[in-house]
Amino acid sequence: MSNSVWNSVIVAFVLTAAFADVRWRKIPRALTLTAFVAGLAVHWARGDFWSAAATALLGFAISLSLFSLGAIGGGDLKLITALGAMLGFGAWAFAMQITILAAVAMALVQIIRRRVFVQTLRNVLTIIRTWFTSGFRAHPVINVQNASLVRSPFAVAAAVGTLCALFR
């Protein structure tokens, strides 16, 4: 499969994931599983399967730790893992750097728009205090599952990062 065709598949994947995350606040498991398998298959055909598999495993390990802290949801975890399989290490690492910056920018816009800057700082301090007193685990209230808190669709940030990685 040519690079331009594969890049088109990746673009379609991240845009579909972003749309689903905005529309339904969920990234379909079938979408991420298909992307994961396709990524490994394409890298198998290209002879760099182990690099893609290792990148997917690294993405899974990092995102699992964020998931266990309540910072991201399960769909985000699967999205990060699938992108590792699809992009390989170099492009994935660059995409994740841009994704983090985009996610921070989106969160700041939401915080300013909703005028909850002081409350957000209090929440961050509460989480850190909880880590020191109760261990490194998700806060029972201040986490991604709490719909009353400021949340942004992570797949949008991942789409921005992925597009930057593909077209740099």
Buried (B, 14 or more C-beta within 10 A) or exposed (E): EEEEEBBEBBBEBBBBBBBBBEEEEBBBEEBBEEBBEBBBBBBEEBEBBEBBBBBBEBBBEBBBEBBEBBBBBBBBBBBBBBBBBBBBBEBBBBBBEBBEBBBEEBBBEBBEEEEBEEEBEEBEEEBEEBEEEEEEEBBEBBBBEBEEBBBBBBBBBBBBBBBBBBEE
